[in-house]
Amino acid sequence: MLIQMLRRPFPRYLSYVSLALLVACASSDDEAQRTHDDGPDEVVYSPPVAVDLPEIRKRGKLVAITSYSPTSYFLYRGEPMGYEYELLERLADYLDLDLEIRIAYNLDNFIEMLNTGEGDLVAHSLSITKPRKKHVDFTDHYSVTRQVLVQRKPEGWRQMKRHEIEKVLIRDPLDLIGKEVHVRKNSAYYRRLYNLSQEMGGDVLIEPIEGNLETNEIIRKVAEGEIDYTVADESLAKINATYYQDLDVGTAVSFPQRQAWMVRKTSPQLRKAVNAWLAEEKKGVDFYAIYNKYYKNRKRFRRRVNSEYFSLTGGKISAYDDLIQRGAGQLGWDWKLLASQIYQESHFDPSSTSWAGATGLMQLMPSTAQELGDYDLTHPGESIEAGVTYLKKLAKLYEDVPDSLERIKFVLATYNAGPGHVSDARRLAEKLGKDPNVWTGNVADCILLKAQKKHYSDPVVKHGYCRGEEPHNYVEDIFKRYQIYDDLIRQENAAAPEEAVALGE
C-alpha cells in the first residue's frame, strides 16, 4: 500500500537635477498613466477572508507566507534558517502559537495567497507603497532601505584605477535611458523604474521577469552576464555583492523606503499584536543581531552559498544522505523523514553520545545494537543500518494499525519511549474512549497522561510513570522537520519510490 507523505546617501556627485528626478512618489494624476501597456499592472485580487487573531488562536497555529531564498528561508546543514524564519519563530513564541511556513514560489502571489487565507501574514522585506496599501495592511516598519542599481564592474576592473571604473559605471539615473533593466513586473522595482522614466522624460527599457524568480536569482543573472542591469533593495544587493565581487551596487535609484510585513485588512487584531511584538523586539539586541547575521555577516553568507548543504544550491541535507536514502528504501520511507529522525537524534554527528550511553547517528544503546547484530555504532553506515533494522523490528508491533502514516508515528514513539509505554497509552486510549490505532489526538494525548499519578496508577497501565511529553514531542518535531525538508529539498531520490511506502508493506 502506498501513501503520499506530507508535503543604503546618494553619491555626492549626483547633479541637483538628477537628485530631483529620484522622487518616487507619483501624483494621483499619474495613476491614469499606469494603464499604459508598459506600466505596472493593476492587479485584481480576491477579497480578504475574515480571519483574525481569535480564529488563529482557535486553530493554535500561525501560518506565515515567505519566500525560499538565501536570506528569508532556507535549509543549511539540516537546520531551517533565514531572517524571516527566525523572526517568525520569535513571533510565534510571543503569541504562544505553533508556526507553519507556507512558501510563495511565485512572489507575484503574495497578496493573493494572503487574502484567500493561505497564510495569516506575509513575512518578507516588502516596501510600503500606496498601490499595495489598496489591497493589504502593513505592520509597523522594521527596516529602511532604498533601491539600488545592480550592474557589473568592467572587465579587468581589478587592474583599473577607481576613476577608470567609475567612468564606465552608471552613476546618474539619466544614463539609464535606453538601457534594459530586468525586474519582476509586479514588484516595487518595476513601478519605481516606470515612474523614473516618466519623470526623466525618457524611457528606461524595463524588461519584465516572471514572479517565480527571487531577486537573489536575478542578481545572479547580472553577475553571470545573462542580463546587464536589475534593481534591488540595498541591503540585499550589498550582501550578494560580497559573494559576486564583480557586482557594483553603489547607484541609488530611490529615496529611502520603509519595509514591513503584510496582513489582511480583515486582521486588525493580528496587526496590533504583531506591532506590539515588534516594539518589544526592537528594544533588545537579538533583533539587530539576527539582521546582521543574514545581511551583514559577509563571511557566513559566502560559506553558506558555497556549501553543498545549502538547500538552494547544494540540495543535500547531510554528509550521509546516500546512506540515509538506502536505509529509507529498506523501510519504505521517504528518505527525508528518516533524515529528520536522525537530525532529531544526533544532529548528524556520528560521535554523539547521550548521558545514558546512546551512541552514533541514530543514538542506539549498545545493548540494543548487540541484540540486533554486531554493529559499530560510531560508524555512520553501521549506525544507520542498525537503526533501520530496529525500526523494521518495531514496525512488526503495529501491524494491526490500519493507517500506514499513523503506524509510522507509533514506530517513532516506540523508538523514543519503548514499546511498554506506547502499549500502556494504547490501552489507556481505549479505556478513555479514544482510538488506540490513531496516534495523533488519541494515543499521543494518552501518553501525556502517563506523567500523572491518576493515570500511571490505572490498572490498564503496566509500565508505570512516563514523561510522555518526550515521545509526544519527539514524533511531532520529526514530522515538523520532515515537512520543512520536504518543502525545501527538491532533490530527486532515484532510490526511493515517488510516494513513501508505509512501514511493513
HUNOR-V104864 format. One record per backbone hydrogen bond with DSSP energy under -1.0 kcal/mol. CO is the residue of the C=O (numbers start at 1). NH is the residue of the N-H. If there is no record, write none. Layout:
CO | NH
CO | NH
This chain:
1 | 502
11 | 14
15 | 19
16 | 20
17 | 21
19 | 22
20 | 23
27 | 30
28 | 31
32 | 35
33 | 36
36 | 39
49 | 51
52 | 56
53 | 57
54 | 58
55 | 59
56 | 60
56 | 61
60 | 98
62 | 100
63 | 120
64 | 102
65 | 123
66 | 104
71 | 83
72 | 85
73 | 69
74 | 81
75 | 311
76 | 79
79 | 76
81 | 74
82 | 86
83 | 87
84 | 88
85 | 89
86 | 90
87 | 91
88 | 92
89 | 93
90 | 94
91 | 95
92 | 97
98 | 62
100 | 64
102 | 66
106 | 109
107 | 110
109 | 113
110 | 114
111 | 115
112 | 116
113 | 118
114 | 117
115 | 49
121 | 65
122 | 262
124 | 126
126 | 260
129 | 133
132 | 135
132 | 136
137 | 263
143 | 259
145 | 257
146 | 234
147 | 253
148 | 232
150 | 230
151 | 248
154 | 157
156 | 159
157 | 160
161 | 165
162 | 166
163 | 167
165 | 168
165 | 169
172 | 175
173 | 176
174 | 177
176 | 179
179 | 205
181 | 207
183 | 209
184 | 187
187 | 191
188 | 192
189 | 193
190 | 194
191 | 195
192 | 196
193 | 197
194 | 198
195 | 199
196 | 200
197 | 201
197 | 202
203 | 178
204 | 206
205 | 181
207 | 183
209 | 185
210 | 213
211 | 107
214 | 218
215 | 219
216 | 220
217 | 221
218 | 222
219 | 223
220 | 224
221 | 226
221 | 227
222 | 225
229 | 182
230 | 150
232 | 148
233 | 237
234 | 238
235 | 239
236 | 240
237 | 241
240 | 243
240 | 244
243 | 245
244 | 247
246 | 153
248 | 151
251 | 149
257 | 145
258 | 128
259 | 142
259 | 143
260 | 126
261 | 139
262 | 122
263 | 137
264 | 267
267 | 271
268 | 272
269 | 273
270 | 274
271 | 275
272 | 276
273 | 277
274 | 278
275 | 279
276 | 280
277 | 281
278 | 282
280 | 283
281 | 284
285 | 289
286 | 290
287 | 291
288 | 292
289 | 293
290 | 294
291 | 295
292 | 296
292 | 297
296 | 298
297 | 301
298 | 302
299 | 303
300 | 304
301 | 305
302 | 306
304 | 307
307 | 310
308 | 316
309 | 77
310 | 313
310 | 314
310 | 315
320 | 324
321 | 325
322 | 326
323 | 327
324 | 328
325 | 329
326 | 330
327 | 331
328 | 332
328 | 333
334 | 337
334 | 338
335 | 339
336 | 340
337 | 341
338 | 342
339 | 343
340 | 344
341 | 345
342 | 346
343 | 347
346 | 349
349 | 352
352 | 360
354 | 357
358 | 354
359 | 364
360 | 363
364 | 359
365 | 369
366 | 370
367 | 371
368 | 372
369 | 373
373 | 375
376 | 379
379 | 383
380 | 384
381 | 385
382 | 386
383 | 387
384 | 388
385 | 389
386 | 390
387 | 391
388 | 392
389 | 393
390 | 394
391 | 395
394 | 397
395 | 398
398 | 401
403 | 407
404 | 408
405 | 409
406 | 410
407 | 411
408 | 412
409 | 413
410 | 414
411 | 415
412 | 416
413 | 417
414 | 418
418 | 422
419 | 423
420 | 424
421 | 425
422 | 426
423 | 427
424 | 428
425 | 429
426 | 430
427 | 431
428 | 432
429 | 434
430 | 433
435 | 438
438 | 443
439 | 442
439 | 444
442 | 446
443 | 447
448 | 451
449 | 452
450 | 466
452 | 455
452 | 456
453 | 457
455 | 458
458 | 461
466 | 468
467 | 470
468 | 472
469 | 473
470 | 474
471 | 475
472 | 476
473 | 477
474 | 478
475 | 479
476 | 480
477 | 481
478 | 482
479 | 483
480 | 484
481 | 485
482 | 486
483 | 487
484 | 488
485 | 489
500 | 3
502 | 505
